Amino acid sequence: MNQSVVHGGAIASLIDTAAAFAVLTQIEVDEKVTTTDLTIHYLRPITSGRMTANAQVVRGGRRLFVLSVDVLNDRDVLLATAVTTYIKV
C-alpha cells in the first residue's frame, strides 16, 4: 500500500505563513518583521484532507514576537505544533 504524505517543508511553510499573518496584527503598516527561529513538532502524518493552521501571539514586545501555531486536520486532530519567533527589522 502506497500512501502519500504531506512533506514537512510544506507544513513548515503553512506554519510560517499563519504566524506571519498573526504578527501583522501586532505591528504598524510601515514596520517589517522576519522569522528568527521556528521549532516544529510533527505529531502525525498528514495523508489526506484539509489542514488548518491556527497561530497565536504568545508575547509581543517592542522588537520580538513569540507565537505558537497548531496544525489540525478536518476532524480537529492535532497534526503538528510549533513555536516561532519574529523580530522587527
N, C-alpha and C positions, 0 to 999 in steps of 0.2 A: 504494500500500500504506500503510495507516494502522496504525501500531503504537503501542500505549500504552507510556508511560514513567513510572516512579515519580517523583513530584515530589521535588525536592531538599529541600523542607521536611519531608517525611515521613521521608526518610533522616536528616536532621539530628535529628529527634525520636527516632528509633531510637538514634542515636549518643549523644545526651544521656542517654537513659534507661539504656542499658548502662553508661555512665560513672558515673551516679548510683548504680547498684547496686554497682559495683566500689568506689566511695569509701565506701559504707556499711560495708564490711568493715574500714575503717580508723579509724572513729570510734566513740565511745560512744553508747549508745542515746539519751541526752538531748541530744546535740550535733546541730547543724543545719549544712548547707552549701548553697552556691548556686554556680552556674556564673558564672565571671568572664570567660571567653573560650572561643571554640570556632572552630577553623580546620579546614575540611574541604576535601579534595581529591577531587573526583568524577572517577574514572578511567574508568568505563564506564557506559553507560546500563543501567538495570535494567528489562527489558521483560517478564520472566516468571519464575516460580519463586519460591523462598524466599530471603529474606535473613537472614543471621545476623550479629550484631554481637558482636565479642569485645573486651572492654575490659581494659586492664592498667594498674595504678598504676605509673607510671614513677618518681615520687618523692612520698613522703608526709612532709610536715613538720608542725610544730605547728599551722599555720593554713592553709597552701596544699598542694594536691594536684595533681600533673600526671599526666594519663592519656593513653594512646594507645588508639585504637579503630580496628579494621579491620572493614569490612563485606564479607562474602563471599556468593557465591551458592551454590546447592545443589551445584555442581561445584567448590567451594572456589576460585573465581576472585575475585581482589580487585577489588571494585567501587568502594570509597571508603575513604579513610583519614583520620584526624583526630587532632588534639591538642587537649586541653581542660584548663582549669584550674578547680578548685573552691576556695572559701575558706570557712572556718568563720565563721559569723555568730553 
